[in-house]
């Protein structure tokens, strides 16, 4: 009797695994047909037995712009969990992945798909705030340096629009290692000189020399 129960338990477990595997297949089919609601439901049901395939599918559900569930943070989390699950998956689960059309390269590429989409959105928005958000969310993205450079460029353009010495000084303090920092320092000195000597009288030049004796515009102020 115990032997029969044991065999029955094994058969039920195999049926459960097969059923969850079918969920991944059906989920990927639904995803191809852009039935995101059905795909999401099926992948979530398959999470217990087939973590790699289910997390893979869910990441795809969340990263697709046309999906009603579009959410890059969720897509990224499932990408990380898919990769982690792949590294510790048992052989029988790994053997099923080719049947789903899922390769190791695709698993490892999930994060990059998220990074690419997030980067496109950041470039489209083209604000310092959007760049900060990208760097906070995806600090290990392949586009990290590009976003850092874009952020400093945007901030420098904003400082130029304001055009005051305070704006240039603030930029130089915030982005001291940026490509624009040397130019910002030069504009700071030049703008500060013109701001303090705008009256063009002897007193304003004299006060400027007293206040900023190390200024690169010292000789020009003395000549005036």
C-alpha positions, 0 to 999 in steps of 0.5 A: 500500500505504501509503495502504491502511495509512493508511486502515486505521489511521484506520478502526481508530481510529474503531472504537476511539473508537466502542467507547469511546463505547459504553462510556460509554453502557453504563456510564450504563445500568448506573449507572441499573440500580445495577449499580455493578460493571459501570458502574465497569468500563466507565467505567474502560475508557472513560477513554482516549478519553472522559475527560469522560464516563468521569470523570463516570460514575466520580464518580457511582459513588463518590458514590452512598451505596448503591454498594459503591465509595462514597468521597467522596475518589474522587468528588471527584477524578473530579469535578475531573478531569471538569471539567478534561477538559471545559475542554480537550476537543475538539469531537468529544468535547463533541458526544457529551456530550448523547447521554449526557445529560451537560450542562455544568451537570451536569459543574460540579455534580459537586463540589457533589454531593460537598460536599452529601453530605459536609456531610450526614454532618458534620451527622449526626456532629456532632463537632469531629473530623468538622468538621475532617475536612470542612474538611481534605478540602473546603476550598473547599466552599460549606458551609465557613462553615456547618461552621466555625460548627458546629464552634465551636458544638459546641466551645463546648457541650463547654466548657460541659459541662466548665464550668471556667475552663480549658475556656472559656479553651481555647475562646476561644484556639482559636476567637477569631473565633467567634460564641461567643467573647464569651460564652466570655470572659464565662464564663471571667471569671465561672467563674475568679472563683467558682473562686478565691473558693469558700471565701468568706473574706477571704483568698481575695478578697484573693488574687483581687484581687492576682492579677487586678486588672483582672478585671471582678469586681474591684468584686464581690470588693472588696465581699465 
